[in-house]
Amino acid sequence: MIIRISEIEIEPNYLEEYLAILKEEAEASVRLESGVIAIYPMFQKKQVNEIRILEIYASQDAYEAHLKTPHFQHYKTATLKMVKSLNLVDMNALDTETMPRIFKKMGL
Protein backbone atom coordinates (compact mmCIF):
# COMPACT_ATOMS: atom_id res chain seq x y z
CA MET A 1 0.00 0.00 0.00
CA ILE A 2 1.15 3.54 -0.79
CA ILE A 3 0.20 6.29 1.68
CA ARG A 4 1.09 9.89 1.01
CA ILE A 5 0.20 13.36 2.21
CA SER A 6 0.44 16.06 -0.43
CA GLU A 7 1.10 19.50 1.03
CA ILE A 8 0.11 22.13 -1.51
CA GLU A 9 0.08 25.92 -1.31
CA ILE A 10 -2.19 27.55 -3.89
CA GLU A 11 -1.86 31.09 -5.23
CA PRO A 12 -4.84 32.80 -3.52
CA ASN A 13 -6.23 34.33 -6.72
CA TYR A 14 -6.61 30.82 -8.21
CA LEU A 15 -8.12 29.15 -5.14
CA GLU A 16 -11.72 28.70 -6.31
CA GLU A 17 -10.66 27.41 -9.72
CA TYR A 18 -8.11 25.05 -8.16
CA LEU A 19 -10.63 23.63 -5.68
CA ALA A 20 -13.13 22.88 -8.44
CA ILE A 21 -10.51 21.00 -10.48
CA LEU A 22 -9.21 19.13 -7.42
CA LYS A 23 -12.70 18.08 -6.35
CA GLU A 24 -13.42 16.75 -9.84
CA GLU A 25 -10.12 14.84 -9.97
CA ALA A 26 -10.49 13.30 -6.51
CA GLU A 27 -14.04 12.13 -7.22
CA ALA A 28 -13.09 10.59 -10.57
CA SER A 29 -10.06 8.84 -9.09
CA VAL A 30 -12.05 7.15 -6.33
CA ARG A 31 -14.97 6.30 -8.61
CA LEU A 32 -13.03 5.03 -11.63
CA GLU A 33 -9.86 3.47 -10.21
CA SER A 34 -10.10 0.29 -8.15
CA GLY A 35 -6.53 0.80 -6.90
CA VAL A 36 -7.29 4.23 -5.45
CA ILE A 37 -8.46 3.57 -1.92
CA ALA A 38 -8.73 7.22 -0.91
CA ILE A 39 -7.97 10.69 -2.15
CA TYR A 40 -9.14 12.97 0.63
CA PRO A 41 -8.53 16.68 0.04
CA MET A 42 -8.61 19.12 2.98
CA PHE A 43 -7.65 22.72 3.68
CA GLN A 44 -6.33 24.44 6.77
CA LYS A 45 -8.97 26.40 8.65
CA LYS A 46 -6.73 29.43 9.22
CA GLN A 47 -5.03 29.34 5.82
CA VAL A 48 -7.56 28.16 3.22
CA ASN A 49 -5.04 28.15 0.37
CA GLU A 50 -2.98 25.52 2.25
CA ILE A 51 -4.29 22.22 0.90
CA ARG A 52 -3.52 18.75 2.22
CA ILE A 53 -4.49 15.58 0.41
CA LEU A 54 -4.42 12.16 2.05
CA GLU A 55 -3.75 9.66 -0.73
CA ILE A 56 -3.99 5.89 -0.26
CA TYR A 57 -3.29 3.48 -3.12
CA ALA A 58 -3.56 -0.30 -3.06
CA SER A 59 -0.07 -0.73 -4.52
CA GLN A 60 2.79 0.93 -6.37
CA ASP A 61 1.24 -0.29 -9.64
CA ALA A 62 -2.08 1.36 -8.72
CA TYR A 63 -0.29 4.62 -7.99
CA GLU A 64 1.62 4.53 -11.27
CA ALA A 65 -1.59 3.75 -13.18
CA HIS A 66 -3.29 6.69 -11.45
CA LEU A 67 -0.61 9.08 -12.70
CA LYS A 68 -1.44 8.11 -16.31
CA THR A 69 -5.22 8.60 -16.12
CA PRO A 70 -6.83 11.39 -18.13
CA HIS A 71 -8.42 12.95 -15.03
CA PHE A 72 -5.07 13.14 -13.18
CA GLN A 73 -3.28 14.47 -16.25
CA HIS A 74 -5.95 17.17 -16.62
CA TYR A 75 -5.59 18.10 -12.93
CA LYS A 76 -1.79 18.27 -13.15
CA THR A 77 -1.65 20.39 -16.31
CA ALA A 78 -4.64 22.65 -15.53
CA THR A 79 -3.39 23.56 -12.04
CA LEU A 80 0.32 23.95 -12.79
CA LYS A 81 0.22 27.78 -12.75
CA MET A 82 -1.93 27.75 -9.58
CA VAL A 83 0.46 25.83 -7.33
CA LYS A 84 2.87 27.97 -5.35
CA SER A 85 4.53 24.99 -3.63
CA LEU A 86 4.17 21.21 -3.50
CA ASN A 87 5.63 18.76 -1.02
CA LEU A 88 4.88 15.03 -1.25
CA VAL A 89 5.33 13.25 2.07
CA ASP A 90 5.42 9.45 1.90
CA MET A 91 4.02 7.82 5.03
CA ASN A 92 3.81 4.40 6.65
CA ALA A 93 0.70 3.21 8.47
CA LEU A 94 1.26 2.87 12.19
CA ASP A 95 -1.66 0.46 12.67
CA THR A 96 -2.54 -1.44 9.50
CA GLU A 97 -5.10 -3.58 11.35
CA THR A 98 -7.31 -0.60 12.19
CA MET A 99 -7.40 0.91 8.69
CA PRO A 100 -9.98 -1.55 7.25
CA ARG A 101 -12.23 -0.89 10.26
CA ILE A 102 -12.33 2.82 9.41
CA PHE A 103 -13.92 2.06 6.05
CA LYS A 104 -16.27 -0.55 7.53
CA LYS A 105 -17.46 2.02 10.04
CA MET A 106 -18.46 4.24 7.14
CA GLY A 107 -20.50 1.39 5.67
CA LEU A 108 -18.12 0.82 2.78
C-alpha positions as CSV (number, residue, x, y, z in Angstrom):
1,M,0.0,0.0,0.0
2,I,1.2,3.5,-0.8
3,I,0.2,6.3,1.7
4,R,1.1,9.9,1.0
5,I,0.2,13.4,2.2
6,S,0.4,16.1,-0.4
7,E,1.1,19.5,1.0
8,I,0.1,22.1,-1.5
9,E,0.1,25.9,-1.3
10,I,-2.2,27.6,-3.9
11,E,-1.9,31.1,-5.2
12,P,-4.8,32.8,-3.5
13,N,-6.2,34.3,-6.7
14,Y,-6.6,30.8,-8.2
15,L,-8.1,29.2,-5.1
16,E,-11.7,28.7,-6.3
17,E,-10.7,27.4,-9.7
18,Y,-8.1,25.0,-8.2
19,L,-10.6,23.6,-5.7
20,A,-13.1,22.9,-8.4
21,I,-10.5,21.0,-10.5
22,L,-9.2,19.1,-7.4
23,K,-12.7,18.1,-6.3
24,E,-13.4,16.8,-9.8
25,E,-10.1,14.8,-10.0
26,A,-10.5,13.3,-6.5
27,E,-14.0,12.1,-7.2
28,A,-13.1,10.6,-10.6
29,S,-10.1,8.8,-9.1
30,V,-12.0,7.2,-6.3
31,R,-15.0,6.3,-8.6
32,L,-13.0,5.0,-11.6
33,E,-9.9,3.5,-10.2
34,S,-10.1,0.3,-8.2
35,G,-6.5,0.8,-6.9
36,V,-7.3,4.2,-5.5
37,I,-8.5,3.6,-1.9
38,A,-8.7,7.2,-0.9
39,I,-8.0,10.7,-2.2
40,Y,-9.1,13.0,0.6
41,P,-8.5,16.7,0.0
42,M,-8.6,19.1,3.0
43,F,-7.6,22.7,3.7
44,Q,-6.3,24.4,6.8
45,K,-9.0,26.4,8.7
46,K,-6.7,29.4,9.2
47,Q,-5.0,29.3,5.8
48,V,-7.6,28.2,3.2
49,N,-5.0,28.2,0.4
50,E,-3.0,25.5,2.3
51,I,-4.3,22.2,0.9
52,R,-3.5,18.7,2.2
53,I,-4.5,15.6,0.4
54,L,-4.4,12.2,2.1
55,E,-3.8,9.7,-0.7
56,I,-4.0,5.9,-0.3
57,Y,-3.3,3.5,-3.1
58,A,-3.6,-0.3,-3.1
59,S,-0.1,-0.7,-4.5
60,Q,2.8,0.9,-6.4
61,D,1.2,-0.3,-9.6
62,A,-2.1,1.4,-8.7
63,Y,-0.3,4.6,-8.0
64,E,1.6,4.5,-11.3
65,A,-1.6,3.8,-13.2
66,H,-3.3,6.7,-11.4
67,L,-0.6,9.1,-12.7
68,K,-1.4,8.1,-16.3
69,T,-5.2,8.6,-16.1
70,P,-6.8,11.4,-18.1
71,H,-8.4,12.9,-15.0
72,F,-5.1,13.1,-13.2
73,Q,-3.3,14.5,-16.3
74,H,-6.0,17.2,-16.6
75,Y,-5.6,18.1,-12.9
76,K,-1.8,18.3,-13.2
77,T,-1.7,20.4,-16.3
78,A,-4.6,22.7,-15.5
79,T,-3.4,23.6,-12.0
80,L,0.3,24.0,-12.8
81,K,0.2,27.8,-12.7
82,M,-1.9,27.8,-9.6
83,V,0.5,25.8,-7.3
84,K,2.9,28.0,-5.4
85,S,4.5,25.0,-3.6
86,L,4.2,21.2,-3.5
87,N,5.6,18.8,-1.0
88,L,4.9,15.0,-1.3
89,V,5.3,13.2,2.1
90,D,5.4,9.5,1.9
91,M,4.0,7.8,5.0
92,N,3.8,4.4,6.7
93,A,0.7,3.2,8.5
94,L,1.3,2.9,12.2
95,D,-1.7,0.5,12.7
96,T,-2.5,-1.4,9.5
97,E,-5.1,-3.6,11.4
98,T,-7.3,-0.6,12.2
99,M,-7.4,0.9,8.7
100,P,-10.0,-1.6,7.3
101,R,-12.2,-0.9,10.3
102,I,-12.3,2.8,9.4
103,F,-13.9,2.1,6.1
104,K,-16.3,-0.6,7.5
105,K,-17.5,2.0,10.0
106,M,-18.5,4.2,7.1
107,G,-20.5,1.4,5.7
108,L,-18.1,0.8,2.8
